[in-house]
Every structure is written in structure tokens, then in C-alpha cells.
Amino acid sequence: MVDRERISCLDYVKGILIIFVVLGHVMPEDNTVHSWIYSWHMPAFFILNGMLLSYTSYVRKPLLCVEGVIFQGIKKLIIPYYSYGCLLMVVRWWNSGFDVANLKWQIVDLGYFWGIGATWFLPCLFFAQLIYWGLKRLSFQITFRNYMTNRLFMSLITIAIMIIPFKIKADNVIVMVIFRSIIGAAFIELGELLFPVIEKINGIKKSFLLVTSVSVFILSCVTFLLTGKVPVSLSILRLSPFIVYISNALLGTIWVFLVAIVCERNFSITCKVLDFYGKSSLVVMGTHQVLMILLAIPIKMNYGLNIVFCIIILVVEIPIILIVNRVEFCRKGK
């Protein structure tokens, strides 16, 4: 069992990740920093989800119960997917001069769960959780609920299915949606495996923790550079070789968790900022690209300007987050 402090740290991780999502979207794809961010930031979201599932026993509940994967997934992922997706679709249609072809393809992308902009992550996470739930139940049946055998079986089967998208080229949208969900399910399993490790890291001394976080950050950057700085994107299944992809994703994720723990222990003001954006990461995920269009944020290669534009978007997000939270609070009150 973990305490509330541990969960607060996970919110800080979400805050860091969503900030990097915004930063990655305000810079062009053909640069090293963008490629480095994309090598780990979306896998880290799935790994984080695996840790949360481990804490809540979410996937162990019956599939069709009110608190199960389907009902909660529709409520927390699919409904927001269509809500934010439609909002971004309308804004992009307006920005295209109300081009009918533009609207048509966006409707198709929305309907196939391909996603519009960053909203692709929401149905991908939903389907990844369904796949993970199925594998978990299968594992329980085969291993007779023996813990160690179950862990070994789950690890082997998730690695096995994760290799599929690396070996078979997807030839249509539906297959691509399934493939990226399979990869997401594998990272969810990795998150559940890493959860006890992160708990132990949270208990080490401050001085050693700081040195460790800096060391892992440097190792993450060096590994990315030495493995060829390969541009990757889970959303379109642009993947590097399997070992390279896993290595970069894992090191980047661990670095973010270490930074979150360092902030939790040493920087209270920073924690408040990360907590605010972490708890509202879904709102930021769904609206930041709308703001980019409305604010006419240029996608140019200038790291200084990229950071400035990222900060501007995050600041403008504040009233949007407060309004959404207020509406949600009133809805629950009723």
C-alpha cells in the first residue's frame, strides 16, 4: 500500500510530462530536442498509467462493472476524446477557411479513433487498458494467480505482442490504432513492474537522489545521441529498432520520475505548479493545440522562442483549466 505522498508525486510526473507535450508541439519535428522528447514522453504516460492501475487495482475489477475498464474508460477517455476532438476539429476547419475536404478527413480521423492532434492518446489509452485487462485475466487463469508466475507470464506476453508492430508494417488506419494500443499495453505492464522500484527510490537520501537524477538525465541524453537520434512518434508508429526504442523510453521515464521526487522534497513552489498542470493534464492535452491555432503560434526552430511560446500557452491554459474544473465541480455537485 502506498500513501498520499506517493500519489502526489505521480501528479507531479503528469505535470512534467504535459509540459513536455506542449513544448514538443511548439517546435518543428526536424531537430534533436524534439526527437529526444518524443523518444520517451508518450511511453512515460503509459508507464505512469500502469503505476496508477497497480495502485488502484483498476484492471482487476470486472470488465462491465461501473468501476471497470469500459465504463470508466468511456467516461474518462472516450467522452473527452470526442469533446476535445470536435473542438479542435472546428478550430482547424475555421483555420483552413472552412475547407470541406479538411473537415471531411478530420471527421474520418475522429471516427476511426485515429485522433485529431494530441487527442489520439485518449482512445489509445482506452484500448491499451482493454488489452491489458484481457491479458491480465488470461494470466490469472493460466498461472492460477501465483504472483511470481503471473508476473513472469505477463512480462513475456507483453514483450511478445509489443514486438508485433516492430515486425509487421500496418497497412491501414484500424491496424495502426490497434498496434499503438498494443505498445501502450506493454508500457502499462512495464509501469506496474516499475512501481515498487519507484517507491524504493522515493526512500533514498536527498543528496544521493539529486546525483542519481542528474546521472540518469545525462545517461538518457547520451543514450539517445549514441543510438542515432532517431526521430520516433508513437502516434504514427514511427518507431526505431526495438531495443533502442525501449532503452530511450525507459531512461527518459525514469529521469522524469526522479525529477518529480527531487521537486517533491526540495521545491514546494515548483510542486504546486506541477500539481496544478498534472491534475489537469487531460484539459491541457485536449486544448493546447486549439490555443496554438487561436494565438497563431509559429512552429519555428528557435529553442528560446519555443520555450517562451510553451510558457505562453501554459499561462493561457490557467483560466481554461479553472473553468473546466468549476464546471466539473458543479456537475458533480448536482
Contacts in CASP RR format, 6 or more apart in sequence:
PFRMAT RR
TARGET T0000
AUTHOR 0000-0000-0000
METHOD contacts of the structure
MODEL  1
MVDRERISCLDYVKGILIIFVVLGHVMPEDNTVHSWIYSWHMPAFFILNG
MLLSYTSYVRKPLLCVEGVIFQGIKKLIIPYYSYGCLLMVVRWWNSGFDV
ANLKWQIVDLGYFWGIGATWFLPCLFFAQLIYWGLKRLSFQITFRNYMTN
RLFMSLITIAIMIIPFKIKADNVIVMVIFRSIIGAAFIELGELLFPVIEK
INGIKKSFLLVTSVSVFILSCVTFLLTGKVPVSLSILRLSPFIVYISNAL
LGTIWVFLVAIVCERNFSITCKVLDFYGKSSLVVMGTHQVLMILLAIPIK
MNYGLNIVFCIIILVVEIPIILIVNRVEFCRKGK
2 55 0 8 1.000
2 199 0 8 1.000
5 264 0 8 1.000
6 55 0 8 1.000
6 199 0 8 1.000
6 202 0 8 1.000
7 55 0 8 1.000
8 264 0 8 1.000
8 271 0 8 1.000
8 275 0 8 1.000
9 202 0 8 1.000
9 257 0 8 1.000
9 260 0 8 1.000
9 261 0 8 1.000
9 264 0 8 1.000
10 48 0 8 1.000
10 51 0 8 1.000
10 52 0 8 1.000
10 260 0 8 1.000
11 274 0 8 1.000
11 275 0 8 1.000
11 278 0 8 1.000
11 279 0 8 1.000
12 260 0 8 1.000
12 263 0 8 1.000
12 264 0 8 1.000
12 271 0 8 1.000
12 274 0 8 1.000
12 275 0 8 1.000
12 278 0 8 1.000
13 44 0 8 1.000
13 48 0 8 1.000
13 256 0 8 1.000
13 257 0 8 1.000
13 260 0 8 1.000
14 45 0 8 1.000
14 48 0 8 1.000
14 277 0 8 1.000
14 278 0 8 1.000
14 279 0 8 1.000
14 281 0 8 1.000
15 274 0 8 1.000
15 275 0 8 1.000
15 277 0 8 1.000
15 278 0 8 1.000
15 281 0 8 1.000
16 256 0 8 1.000
16 259 0 8 1.000
16 260 0 8 1.000
16 274 0 8 1.000
17 41 0 8 1.000
17 44 0 8 1.000
17 45 0 8 1.000
17 48 0 8 1.000
17 256 0 8 1.000
17 281 0 8 1.000
18 277 0 8 1.000
18 278 0 8 1.000
18 281 0 8 1.000
18 284 0 8 1.000
18 285 0 8 1.000
19 277 0 8 1.000
19 310 0 8 1.000
19 314 0 8 1.000
20 37 0 8 1.000
20 41 0 8 1.000
21 41 0 8 1.000
21 118 0 8 1.000
21 284 0 8 1.000
21 285 0 8 1.000
21 288 0 8 1.000
22 284 0 8 1.000
22 288 0 8 1.000
22 310 0 8 1.000
22 313 0 8 1.000
22 314 0 8 1.000
23 37 0 8 1.000
23 306 0 8 1.000
23 307 0 8 1.000
23 310 0 8 1.000
24 34 0 8 1.000
24 37 0 8 1.000
24 38 0 8 1.000
24 41 0 8 1.000
24 306 0 8 1.000
24 310 0 8 1.000
25 118 0 8 1.000
25 288 0 8 1.000
25 289 0 8 1.000
25 292 0 8 1.000
26 292 0 8 1.000
26 297 0 8 1.000
26 299 0 8 1.000
26 306 0 8 1.000
26 309 0 8 1.000
26 310 0 8 1.000
26 313 0 8 1.000
27 33 0 8 1.000
27 34 0 8 1.000
27 299 0 8 1.000
27 300 0 8 1.000
27 301 0 8 1.000
27 303 0 8 1.000
27 306 0 8 1.000
28 34 0 8 1.000
28 299 0 8 1.000
28 300 0 8 1.000
28 301 0 8 1.000
29 35 0 8 1.000
29 231 0 8 1.000
30 231 0 8 1.000
30 301 0 8 1.000
31 301 0 8 1.000
32 225 0 8 1.000
32 229 0 8 1.000
33 303 0 8 1.000
34 231 0 8 1.000
35 224 0 8 1.000
35 229 0 8 1.000
35 230 0 8 1.000
35 231 0 8 1.000
35 232 0 8 1.000
36 221 0 8 1.000
36 224 0 8 1.000
36 229 0 8 1.000
38 231 0 8 1.000
38 232 0 8 1.000
38 233 0 8 1.000
38 234 0 8 1.000
39 224 0 8 1.000
39 230 0 8 1.000
39 232 0 8 1.000
39 240 0 8 1.000
39 245 0 8 1.000
39 248 0 8 1.000
39 249 0 8 1.000
39 252 0 8 1.000
40 220 0 8 1.000
40 248 0 8 1.000
40 249 0 8 1.000
40 250 0 8 1.000
40 251 0 8 1.000
40 252 0 8 1.000
40 253 0 8 1.000
40 255 0 8 1.000
40 256 0 8 1.000
42 121 0 8 1.000
42 234 0 8 1.000
42 235 0 8 1.000
43 184 0 8 1.000
43 187 0 8 1.000
43 234 0 8 1.000
43 249 0 8 1.000
43 250 0 8 1.000
43 253 0 8 1.000
44 249 0 8 1.000
44 252 0 8 1.000
44 253 0 8 1.000
44 256 0 8 1.000
45 121 0 8 1.000
45 125 0 8 1.000
46 125 0 8 1.000
46 128 0 8 1.000
46 183 0 8 1.000
46 184 0 8 1.000
46 185 0 8 1.000
46 187 0 8 1.000
46 188 0 8 1.000
46 190 0 8 1.000
46 191 0 8 1.000
47 187 0 8 1.000
47 188 0 8 1.000
47 190 0 8 1.000
47 191 0 8 1.000
47 194 0 8 1.000
47 249 0 8 1.000
47 253 0 8 1.000
48 191 0 8 1.000
48 253 0 8 1.000
49 125 0 8 1.000
49 128 0 8 1.000
49 129 0 8 1.000
49 188 0 8 1.000
49 191 0 8 1.000
50 187 0 8 1.000
50 188 0 8 1.000
50 189 0 8 1.000
50 190 0 8 1.000
50 191 0 8 1.000
50 192 0 8 1.000
50 195 0 8 1.000
51 191 0 8 1.000
51 192 0 8 1.000
51 194 0 8 1.000
51 195 0 8 1.000
51 198 0 8 1.000
52 58 0 8 1.000
53 59 0 8 1.000
53 129 0 8 1.000
53 132 0 8 1.000
53 188 0 8 1.000
53 192 0 8 1.000
54 191 0 8 1.000
54 192 0 8 1.000
54 195 0 8 1.000
55 195 0 8 1.000
58 67 0 8 1.000
58 68 0 8 1.000
58 69 0 8 1.000
58 72 0 8 1.000
58 129 0 8 1.000
59 69 0 8 1.000
59 129 0 8 1.000
59 132 0 8 1.000
59 133 0 8 1.000
59 136 0 8 1.000
60 136 0 8 1.000
61 67 0 8 1.000
61 68 0 8 1.000
61 69 0 8 1.000
62 68 0 8 1.000
63 69 0 8 1.000
63 70 0 8 1.000
63 133 0 8 1.000
64 70 0 8 1.000
64 71 0 8 1.000
65 71 0 8 1.000
66 72 0 8 1.000
69 129 0 8 1.000
69 130 0 8 1.000
69 133 0 8 1.000
70 130 0 8 1.000
73 126 0 8 1.000
73 129 0 8 1.000
74 126 0 8 1.000
76 282 0 8 1.000
77 122 0 8 1.000
77 123 0 8 1.000
77 125 0 8 1.000
77 126 0 8 1.000
78 122 0 8 1.000
78 123 0 8 1.000
78 126 0 8 1.000
80 122 0 8 1.000
80 282 0 8 1.000
80 286 0 8 1.000
81 113 0 8 1.000
81 115 0 8 1.000
81 119 0 8 1.000
81 122 0 8 1.000
81 123 0 8 1.000
81 126 0 8 1.000
82 110 0 8 1.000
84 119 0 8 1.000
84 122 0 8 1.000
84 285 0 8 1.000
84 286 0 8 1.000
84 287 0 8 1.000
85 110 0 8 1.000
85 115 0 8 1.000
85 116 0 8 1.000
85 117 0 8 1.000
85 119 0 8 1.000
85 286 0 8 1.000
86 110 0 8 1.000
87 286 0 8 1.000
87 287 0 8 1.000
87 290 0 8 1.000
88 116 0 8 1.000
88 117 0 8 1.000
88 119 0 8 1.000
88 286 0 8 1.000
88 289 0 8 1.000
88 290 0 8 1.000
89 103 0 8 1.000
89 106 0 8 1.000
89 107 0 8 1.000
89 110 0 8 1.000
89 116 0 8 1.000
91 290 0 8 1.000
91 293 0 8 1.000
91 294 0 8 1.000
92 102 0 8 1.000
92 106 0 8 1.000
92 116 0 8 1.000
92 293 0 8 1.000
93 99 0 8 1.000
93 102 0 8 1.000
93 103 0 8 1.000
93 106 0 8 1.000
95 293 0 8 1.000
96 102 0 8 1.000
96 103 0 8 1.000
106 116 0 8 1.000
108 114 0 8 1.000
109 115 0 8 1.000
109 116 0 8 1.000
109 173 0 8 1.000
110 116 0 8 1.000
112 173 0 8 1.000
112 174 0 8 1.000
112 177 0 8 1.000
113 120 0 8 1.000
113 123 0 8 1.000
113 124 0 8 1.000
113 127 0 8 1.000
113 177 0 8 1.000
114 120 0 8 1.000
114 173 0 8 1.000
114 176 0 8 1.000
114 177 0 8 1.000
115 123 0 8 1.000
117 289 0 8 1.000
118 285 0 8 1.000
118 286 0 8 1.000
118 288 0 8 1.000
118 289 0 8 1.000
119 285 0 8 1.000
119 286 0 8 1.000
120 180 0 8 1.000
120 235 0 8 1.000
121 235 0 8 1.000
121 285 0 8 1.000
122 282 0 8 1.000
122 285 0 8 1.000
123 177 0 8 1.000
124 177 0 8 1.000
124 180 0 8 1.000
124 181 0 8 1.000
124 184 0 8 1.000
124 235 0 8 1.000
125 184 0 8 1.000
127 177 0 8 1.000
127 178 0 8 1.000
127 181 0 8 1.000
128 181 0 8 1.000
128 182 0 8 1.000
128 183 0 8 1.000
128 184 0 8 1.000
128 185 0 8 1.000
128 187 0 8 1.000
128 188 0 8 1.000
129 185 0 8 1.000
129 188 0 8 1.000
130 181 0 8 1.000
131 161 0 8 1.000
131 181 0 8 1.000
131 182 0 8 1.000
131 185 0 8 1.000
132 185 0 8 1.000
132 188 0 8 1.000
132 189 0 8 1.000
135 154 0 8 1.000
135 157 0 8 1.000
135 158 0 8 1.000
135 161 0 8 1.000
135 185 0 8 1.000
135 189 0 8 1.000
136 154 0 8 1.000
138 157 0 8 1.000
139 150 0 8 1.000
139 153 0 8 1.000
139 154 0 8 1.000
139 157 0 8 1.000
140 150 0 8 1.000
142 153 0 8 1.000
143 149 0 8 1.000
143 150 0 8 1.000
143 153 0 8 1.000
151 193 0 8 1.000
154 189 0 8 1.000
155 189 0 8 1.000
155 193 0 8 1.000
158 185 0 8 1.000
158 186 0 8 1.000
158 189 0 8 1.000
158 190 0 8 1.000
159 186 0 8 1.000
161 182 0 8 1.000
161 185 0 8 1.000
161 186 0 8 1.000
162 182 0 8 1.000
162 183 0 8 1.000
162 185 0 8 1.000
162 186 0 8 1.000
162 242 0 8 1.000
163 242 0 8 1.000
164 179 0 8 1.000
164 182 0 8 1.000
165 179 0 8 1.000
165 180 0 8 1.000
165 182 0 8 1.000
165 183 0 8 1.000
165 237 0 8 1.000
165 239 0 8 1.000
166 239 0 8 1.000
166 241 0 8 1.000
166 242 0 8 1.000
166 245 0 8 1.000
168 179 0 8 1.000
170 176 0 8 1.000
170 179 0 8 1.000
170 237 0 8 1.000
176 236 0 8 1.000
176 237 0 8 1.000
179 237 0 8 1.000
180 234 0 8 1.000
180 235 0 8 1.000
180 237 0 8 1.000
183 234 0 8 1.000
184 234 0 8 1.000
187 249 0 8 1.000
190 250 0 8 1.000
194 253 0 8 1.000
194 254 0 8 1.000
198 257 0 8 1.000
201 209 0 8 1.000
201 212 0 8 1.000
201 257 0 8 1.000
201 258 0 8 1.000
201 261 0 8 1.000
202 261 0 8 1.000
204 212 0 8 1.000
206 265 0 8 1.000
206 266 0 8 1.000
209 258 0 8 1.000
209 261 0 8 1.000
209 262 0 8 1.000
209 265 0 8 1.000
210 262 0 8 1.000
212 258 0 8 1.000
213 255 0 8 1.000
213 258 0 8 1.000
213 259 0 8 1.000
213 261 0 8 1.000
213 262 0 8 1.000
216 251 0 8 1.000
216 252 0 8 1.000
216 254 0 8 1.000
216 255 0 8 1.000
216 258 0 8 1.000
217 255 0 8 1.000
217 258 0 8 1.000
217 259 0 8 1.000
219 251 0 8 1.000
220 248 0 8 1.000
220 251 0 8 1.000
220 252 0 8 1.000
220 254 0 8 1.000
220 255 0 8 1.000
223 247 0 8 1.000
223 248 0 8 1.000
223 251 0 8 1.000
224 248 0 8 1.000
227 240 0 8 1.000
227 244 0 8 1.000
227 247 0 8 1.000
227 248 0 8 1.000
228 244 0 8 1.000
230 240 0 8 1.000
230 241 0 8 1.000
230 244 0 8 1.000
231 238 0 8 1.000
232 238 0 8 1.000
232 239 0 8 1.000
232 240 0 8 1.000
232 245 0 8 1.000
232 248 0 8 1.000
239 245 0 8 1.000
240 248 0 8 1.000
260 274 0 8 1.000
263 270 0 8 1.000
263 271 0 8 1.000
263 274 0 8 1.000
264 271 0 8 1.000
276 321 0 8 1.000
277 284 0 8 1.000
277 314 0 8 1.000
277 317 0 8 1.000
277 321 0 8 1.000
280 317 0 8 1.000
280 321 0 8 1.000
280 324 0 8 1.000
280 325 0 8 1.000
283 317 0 8 1.000
283 320 0 8 1.000
283 321 0 8 1.000
283 324 0 8 1.000
283 325 0 8 1.000
284 314 0 8 1.000
284 317 0 8 1.000
284 321 0 8 1.000
287 317 0 8 1.000
287 320 0 8 1.000
288 313 0 8 1.000
288 317 0 8 1.000
291 297 0 8 1.000
291 313 0 8 1.000
291 316 0 8 1.000
291 317 0 8 1.000
291 320 0 8 1.000
292 313 0 8 1.000
295 312 0 8 1.000
295 313 0 8 1.000
295 316 0 8 1.000
297 309 0 8 1.000
297 312 0 8 1.000
297 313 0 8 1.000
298 309 0 8 1.000
300 306 0 8 1.000
END
